[in-house]
Amino acid sequence: MEILISILFLLVLLLVTNVLAHYIPFIPIALIQIAVGIVVALLAKDFTFEIESEWFLLLFIAPLLYYDGAHFPREQLWKMRLPILGNAIVLVLLTTIIGGLFVHWMIPSIPLAAAFALMAILSPTDPVAVNGIAKRVHIPEHIMNLVRGESLINDASGLIAFKYAVAAIVTGYFSIKSATLDFTYMFFIGALIGIFGALFLFWIRLQLRRIGIVDVTFYVLLQVLAPFILFFLSEEVFHASGVISVVAGGIIATIIKEKAVSIIAQEHLVTQHFWSMLTFTLNGIIFILLGLMLPTATKLILVSEEINNSVLILYVLVIGFLVLGIRFIWTMFFDLLDKKLFKSEDTLTFKDHIVTTLVGVRGTITMVGILSIPLLTNQGDLFPERQLLLFLAAGVILFTLVMATLFLPFLNKQEASQQSNLMSEKRKMIEHAIHSIQLETDEENAPVALSLINQYNAMLLNIELEQSEAVLQTYKQKILEARKVGMELEIFYTHQYMTEHGFNQTIQQEVNFILRERKDMLNNRSFTLLKRRLRNFLRERKVSKLPIDIVEQINKVKKDLTDYVSSSIVKHVQETNEHSIDIAQKVAMYYRHPQYTSYKMDSSKQEELKEYLALIAIEAQRSLIHEWYQAGNINNEVAKELRRFVINLESVILLEEEE
């Protein structure tokens, strides 16, 4: 019961921190979540919080790294392989060795191996934290790709270096040869488990589909379980790197998904939604937990009289600047090396080096790792300076977060033109929508898909010509006005036809149902499409129970009624002057259109395909905005602007859909 209450309490805190972030957007949400965690821990009487590093890595780090691996642009991962590997392996070793020697020199009471352990666990960067900063500050894309790419690997290298440094103290034995061989084994075996594990899970999906299991929820659950399975196999069975395993598995799973024709769109959409919710929840809870852990981890050292608190803070500042300084020097050195040795053509400025340094924020891996330090060695002695190590690690985490929060906004001021001119993003969104339709195109829906693609291409051309969204707003209003006029005339002539012919109650109910469906087409489409699907399902079940002769009579009446209504409306708008010429032409064009005449006043297969593909495209655009926002490529204001654009585009495309 206590575990359940704790989980619910964490979720409530997550909601509270997101509300606070809405009102204080100038503070990264990661800092807000840490602060709330600290306040709760301080307010709670006799609060103690302990966390097992093994289950934390499995529960939080495994799915998040799997998701990052699956969504990291592979072409960038390959293009930036040298700086990513340099930061993820060489920089980790430099930070561990140089930093460890300095810390041991500065604080002699910390043994050299313990100093190495501290700096090893301080070496991994935390992209989740920097993403929170990037949402309000524009960080160059190549820098964000670098820090995201290195974080996929440096968690493993940092944890392995930390493990051996701690083991050297606990056991009193250390072998550089053994450590190197073990690192190589853990890295490559972990990668192989991730690759072959992802392929095996996909093979299982294929076999299950062949025997008739097609439930979408089942396959979504299987995908979500994938990182946990890979991590557990790698860590517990093969004693390799679970971090590398889930990253490799995520990359392979995405490649398979793009190549496999059997992946249905519904499964893709449900999976995307579930992963969005899961990553949102895990990211937030991680920093709340970090805040909850800090008071417990630092309490003993703060009340101790052995070291003055001002000296402790000085130690934190020195080590914090040391970590960032090593990163800065390595960044400049590797840039020169990349140009001279590898003939790189990328030009990085001095400001780029500083930004790259500041985005190297430390976070949860550091805290969880340092908390896993044992209390005793194998000889039964207390682990040397354990409380001091906990305090220093926690302090450096906060130091790097605050430094990034304070200085990144000054280094990355966006020009006004960048804020207002979103043509590039809008173009990418429309192209992404077209691509999502193309992925779902088959022999059955090819004509419908081509029609929608043409609509999106037309919208793209109009927007580029106008250089604004005004064309969308104006066009949307004209279409909506014409459709409303047509709907009023449909209702009038439908009732007139029904009165003249005096049909029975069953047919009248069917016609009234169709009219209601037609009205719903003019409302908020995202909601009414789902509502209409449910109503149609219930109606079809009802109609299927009617006698065959009644069903045939209903179909004949609908065909005759459609012909009567369409011809009457076209004649009406041509012979009367009740509406403007523009509106009259749009109404006449719509009711002359073959799509309307084939509609037969019913939700035909063609319409279902159009609605389905349109929803696929719309959802693809919204997911793209979410990815940009999570990656820090756009801030909150730009995301809102792009969401408004999607709403307008959605209205036009879906209103035009039956036109």
Buried (B, 14 or more C-beta within 10 A) or exposed (E): EEEEEEEEEBBEBBEBBBEBBEEEEEBBBBBBBBBBBBBBBBEEEEEEBEBEBEEBBBBBBBBBBBBBBBBBBEEBBEBBEBBBBBBBBBBBBBBBBBBBBBBBEBBEEBBBBBBBBBBBBBBBBBBBBBBBBBBBBBBBBBBBBBBBBBBBBBBBBBBBBBBBBBBBBBEEEBEEEEBEEBBEBBBEBBBBBBBBBBBEBBEEBEEBEEEEEEEBEEBBEBBBEBBBBBBBBBBEEBEBBBBBBBBBBBBBBBBBBEEEEEBBBEBBBBBBBBBBEBBBEBBBBBBBBBBBBBBBBBBEBEEBEEBEEEEBEEBBEBBBBBBBEBBBBBBBEBBEBBBEEEEBEEEBEEEBBBBBBBBBBBBBBBBBBBBBBEEEBEEEEEBBBBBBBBBBBBBBBBBBBBBBBEBBBEEBEEEEEEEEEBEEBBEBBBBBBBEBBEBBBEEEBEEBBEBBBEBBEBBBEBBEEEEEBEBBEEBBEBBBBBBBBBBEBBBBBBEEBBEEEEBEEBBEBBBEBBBEBBBBBBEEBBEBBEEBBEBBEEBEEEBEEBEEEBBEBBBEBBBEBBEBBBEBBBEBBEEEEEBEEEBBBBBBEBBEBEBBEEBBBBBEEBBBBBBBBBBBBBBBBBBBBBBBBBBBBBBEEBBEBBBEBBBBBBBBBBBBBBB
